[in-house]
């Protein structure tokens, strides 16, 4: 199994209480620690407004962080889970990503999806088109990027994007272009886009849901003549671990206590809900191991972990590094 680590950037209210002037140093130091540790990749989210509700707490921009991490790390791969297709022109984004790939020495992964956070779409003036249109933009945008990264130019007379000989040079450092992660589990459109273009997928759910979507992906690959086994399936895990169940519970309470003054009870409950869901991973290293093995047995080969306390306390991350990763890597 392969492992990725999210770096807190404020989106989940995970830099609350850290002076904005100090937040880059916190993110940089966590990235440096991950770079020298057992993680294969580090990740950020592509969002502008906090969740579960928009607030004035800082949310740092994903692609700016990609460039900064590219320059300040040496080994670890760099990803976004996931870039919203409609927030940037795809030819421009292809150029940005190719430059980041060069700065990093060929360590970039490219996460892409249709986008969903209506509040920030409207606030930033993007409108909020139907899901069908957002996915149509995703399909066209990924085609532009694939052309750009494999040929150095892109031309598409699409319904939503029109580019005519857009030059994207230099090509990415990585042979064949930057690996594409298609995020989302939409069964008719998103997974079909993944079957055609993706080296990686990212969707979750309970075991029954994950298995069904995986089989649908397999079917799309068969229809398109692509190799299902060449696609690595990943999941995101909301992770709080302690040496004992009591310690894990105490860690969770500390996270809730940090959020309560900022979010209030109802929104704090909403923020903590993912830890009780199918991708929640709260407990001891042994319990984490068991859940990850169960997911691996369903076909999940890449686990990307979000530790909500890591900007304040790295001991949970370090415990995971010592006791879980070596048992599964």
N, C-alpha and C positions, 0 to 999 in steps of 0.2 A: 504494500500500500504506500502511496505517496501523500505528502502532507504539505499543506499551505497554511499560512497564518495571516489573519487580518491585522492591520495596523490601525489603531483608533485614530479617527480624523475629525471627530465631533458629531458625525451624522446621527449616531445613536445616543447622543448626550454622554459620550464616553471621554470627554475632556472637561467636564464640568468642574469648576474650581481651579483649573490650571490657567494661569495668566496667559492671554493670547500671545503675548510676547515670548512665552516659553514653550508654546505648543509645538513648534517645529522641532525644537531640541528634543522634546519627549518622543515625537514620532521618529526622528532621525536615530535616536539612541536605541529605540526598540527595533528599528530596521537593522541597525548594526549588530545588535545581539542576535537577531534571527539569521543574519548573514553568516555569523560565526557558529551558528548552531546546526541542528539536524534538519531544519525546514528546507524544502525544495523551493518554495515560493512565498512571497509576501503579496498581500492584496489590499486594495482600498475599494470603496464604493463610489459610484458616479452619481452623486446627488448634491443639491445646492441648499435644500432646506432640511432641517432635522425631522426625525420621527420620534414618537408616534404623532406628534403635532409640530408644526413649524414654530420655531422660537428664535430669539436673538442669540442663542448660543452659536459659536462659530462652527461652520462646516467647511473644511478645506477641500479645494477643487482637485479632482482625481488626476487629470493629466499633468497638471503642474507638479503634483506629488510624484507622478511617474518619472518625470525628468529629474527631479531632485533625488529620488532614490536611485535612479540610474547612475548618477554622478557620485553618490555617497556610499554605495555598496559595491562589492566586487564579485560575488559568486551567485547570490540568490536570484531566482527568476522573479519577474515583476508582473502583476496582473491587476485587472479591474473587474469587479463582479457587481454589475457589469456596465460597460459604457452604454448610454442611451443613444440610439442611432440618430434621433431627430435633434439632439442638442448641438450637433456640429455637422457641417457639410461633409459628406463622406470622402470626397477627394482631399479636402483639407485635413481631415482626420487621418487618412492614409499617410499623408506627408508627415504629420506630427508623429505618428507611431513609428514610421521608418526612421526618423531622426532620433527618437528615444531608443530605438533598437541599436543604433550606432553608438549613442552615448553609453549604453549599458554593455556594449560588446556582444550584442546578440542574445540578450536575456529576457526579451519582452514576450509576454503572452497577451493576446488580444481578446478580452471578453466583450461581447456585444449582445444587446437585446432590444426589444421594441419600446421599453419604457412604460411606466405605470403611474408615477406620482403626480396626480393631476394638479395639486396645489402649486408645485414648483413649475410645471409646464406653463400654467396660466400666468403665474407671477413673472416669469421671464419672457413672456410674450410669444410662446411657441404655439398658442392655442392648445387644444386637446382633442385631436382627431380620434375617430373610432379605432377600436382595436384592429379592425381589418386594414385600415390605412396605415397604422403604425407598423404592422407586420409587413405590409407591402413596401414601406420605406426600408425596413430591415433587409428584405430580400434584395432590393435594388442596391442598397448601400454595401452589402457584403460582396455583391458581384463587382462593384467598382473597386473595392479594396483588393479583392483577389487579383483582378487585372493589374492594378497598380503595383502590387508587390511581386508579381511574377514576370511582368513585361516592362515595367517602368513607365507605362502610360495607361490611361483609362478613358474609354469612350462608351457612353451609354445614353440612349435617348429614351429614358424611362418616363413613367407617368409622374413620378415625384422628384427624380433627380436627373439632370441633364448635364453631362460632361462631354467635352469634345477634345480629345487628345491631351488630357491633363497629364503633365509630366511629373512623375514622382521618382526623382533621382536624388541621392543614390538609392538603389534597391536596399531593402533590409539586409542586415548582416546574415540572417539565417537563410540557408538555402531553401528555396521553395516558398519563401515568404514567412511572415509572422504567424505562428499557430493561432487558429481562431477557436475561441470558446463561444458557443451559442448557448446563452442562458435562457431558461424558461422551459416549461413543459407543455405548451400548447400542442395538442396532439395532431391537428390537421395541418398547421402551417409551421410553427416554430420547430417542431421536431423534423419536419421535412427539410427546412432550411439547414438544420444541423446535419441531417443525413447527406446533404449535398456538399456542404462547405466545411464542416467542423472537424477539428482534431479532438475536441473535447466537448462534452455537454455538461450542463449544471442544472439539475432539477432534483426535487426531493419528494417528500411525502412519506406516508406510512409504507410498510413493506409491500402491501398489495398495490398501492398506487405506483410506487417506483417500478415494480415488476411489470405492470401494465404498460407504463410509458416506455420502458426499455424495449418491450416487445413491439410496440408501435414504431419506435425508432428502427428496430431491426427490419420491420416491414417496409418502411420508407427506403432504407438502404437497398433492399432487394429490388424495389421498383425502379430505383435510380441507377442501379448497377455499381453502388459504392460498397466499401468493406465495413460492415458493422464492427468487426473485431478490431479495426484500426482506430476506432473512436473510444477514447477513455471517458468513462462516466464519473462525474464528480458530484459531491454533495457538500453543502455548507452545514456546519454544526455549531450550535450556540453552547459554549462549553464553560462549565464551572466545575473544577475538580478540587478535591482536598484529600489529604491522607486518610481521612475517615469520613463517613457520611455526615457526622456532626460538623466536621470542619467545612465540608462543602455547603451545608446548610447555613453555617455562619457566614461564609463568603457571600452567599446569595443575599442574606439579610443586609450585609454591609453595602452591597450594590443598590438594593432597594432604598436604604437609608440615604444614600448619596443622591438618588433621583427624586425622592419625595419632595424636598423643598423647591425643586425646579418644576416638577411635573404635576404634583398633587397625586392623590390616591388613585383615581381612575386611570390616568395616563401612565402612572408608574406600573399599575397592573397590566396595562396593555403592552408596555415596554418589556415586561418580564414574561409575557405569555409565551414567546418562542421557546423558553427553557422548559416548558411543560409539554411542548409539541413533539411531533415525531423526529424532529431534528435537534431537539434539546438533548444535551449530554451533561447531566448534573450528577455528581457522585464521586466515587473513588476511582483510582486508576484501573482497578480490576473491572468495575462496572463500565468504564469507558471502553476498555478493551473488548468486552463482550458485545457491546452495541456496535462497535466498528467491525468486528468480525462478522456479525449478522448482516451488516450492510455490504461488506465485501462479498459475502456469499450470494448476494443478490446481483452482483455485477458492478458494484461501486468500487473504483480503484484509486480514487483521489479524494481525500478528506481535507476540507478547508475549514479551519477553526477560528471562531470569533470568541475571544476572551474579554468580557466586558470590563474587567478590572485592570487590564494590563498597563494602562497609563499610570496607575497608582501603585500597583503591586504585581510584580512579575513572578511571584513564587508559584502561582498556579500554572503558568506557562512552563516554568522550569520543572515542576513536578511532572507535567505531561511529557516534556522532553526526555526526562530520565527514565520514566517507567512505562509509558505507553508507546511512543514512537519506536524504541528499539525492539519492542515485542512484535511489531507489525511491519516495519519498513522492509 
